Amino acid sequence: MESYRKRLEWLQNNEIPHRDKLADGLLAYNQAIGNHQRAMEGIEKLRKQGTMVVIGGQQAGVLTGPLYTIYKAVHLIQAARQLSAQLNAEVVPVFWIAGEDHDIDEIDHTFWLTDQETKLHKEKISLPRTGRPSASSVPLGRAEYEAFMEKLFANLTETEETAAIRRWVEEAAASSKTVVDWFARLMTSLFGKHGLILVESSLPFVRELEKPVFTQVLQRNEELSALVADAAGRLESAGYPLQLEVGGQEANLFLYEGKDRLQLLRHGDRFVTRRGTYTREEMIELAETDPCRFSSNVVTRSLMQEHLFPTLAFVAGAGEIAYWAYFKEVFAAFGKQLPIVLPRVSVTLVEGAIARLLKDFDLPIDKALASFAAWKEEWEASRGAHPLTDRFQHVRDAMQELYQPLVSEVALLEPGMEQLAEKNAARLLEQVDFLERRLVLALEQREDIGKRRLWRLEAALNPAGGLQERKLSIIPFVNKYGLSLVDRLVEAPLVHDGSHQVVYL
């Protein structure tokens, strides 16, 4: 709490000058995407000096993307509530949609479980594009959308919630021109009533407010690069893997050439993309007259966020937090201070059937999440030869030891019966073999059921060898438990200490 109080004091002494413009832009955007009145009330609070934000963001994944996007929104809402109470201050939650991201392959798909929920299936929606456009400019084609939806709902088990889920998805899509619009409307319908405010990174009002930072970054570009390189050197010396490419020529900005978002590099006193060359003066003038031509990269996005919002705390995943290890000196050089950086809540949802499987396998949930692959290898190794293999062989050996002398004695008394006696001995051994084969068959059938149960457990808790939240979406869960599941997560007593938590459904 001492860190929060220090941060609060710093924000009070460094008040942002554009609260009204920020609130006006947020209000217009959140009204356009149909956000809830609770979110509008939070925006109005932002007009007042002293109101702070807890902020975090994510790419605009199809159908809200992986579960961790949902958990990040939940964390923002819970953290804003808790900090408001603890600090006796106004704190509102803000979700930053990374709509300018041009890596469309990261957002154009969703995963679900098929084949009795034992296999992970990936389904992509066709998002027509050429070049390197931002997601916010990629249209949501109706034909492509409908084809995707048919495949999705053909593979979802029909429940009493399915019709409502389809309406929810389709109503959001009907009013959306782009995949980012679709994402935003789905998120507002889930979280708007809890006060979550949304902002999209490529909005014109955002670009207009960012102009002073664009100008500073261009004027002090060499200094910015040097600070990032110095941080990289310290991190590498301390044994950390480098998260950023630091070659010395990165301008740490992108420039739009047409619809393509292209990396901006610096060569001497000139800035270049693969399509054009600009002087520093031309760049600064362009930032002033047409800021929508510019886009932040991972380094400058953090500066933009700090400039735009009175940020008390920033909620981020592990990968994002690793980037922020580079930024302390950068922030200081630009007259900023790092906000509190919080690891987002990390959750695995466990359904009743999965909980029963864990019990049947005598597998503790912590072991299932931390070392499933090793446990699975042990389990499969224990399924080798059946446990009576040695016993059956012992019976064969004993029968031959007892029966063979009798065959010899019969042959001495009546030589013509020797062949009959040999066949009789073979038939006895065949009966032992038959019993063993039937046992093996029965065990294999039971084993097949066991393997399928194992596959189901793995698909639910460890899909593709990683945490559930990194692959599965919220869709199959709300299809079973309804959209109110999200409200239950918002109200769940989750802890914000970076630990991984389990929610039993």
Secondary structure by P-SEA (a helix, b strand, c coil): caaaaaaaaaaaacccccaaaaaaaaaaaaaaacccaaaaaaaaaaacccbbbbccccccccccccaaaaaaaaaaaaaaaaaaaaacbbbbbbbbccccccccccccbbbbbcccccbbbbbbcbbbbccccccccccccaaaaaaaaaaaaaacccccaaaaaaaaaaaaaaacccaaaaaaaaaaacccccbbbbbbcccaaaaaaaaaaaaaaaaaaaaaaaaaaaaaaaaaaaccccccccccccccbbbbccccbbbbbbcccccccccccccaaaaaaaaacccccccccccaaaaaaaacccccbbbbcaaaaaaacccaaaaaaaccccccccccbbbbbbcaaaaaaaaaacccaaaaaccaaaaaaaaaaacccccaaaaaaaaaaaaaaacaaaaaaaaaacccaaaaaaaaaaaaaaaaaaaaaaaaaaaaaaaaaaaaaaaaaaaacccccccccccccaaaaaaacccaaaaaaaacccccccbbbbbcc
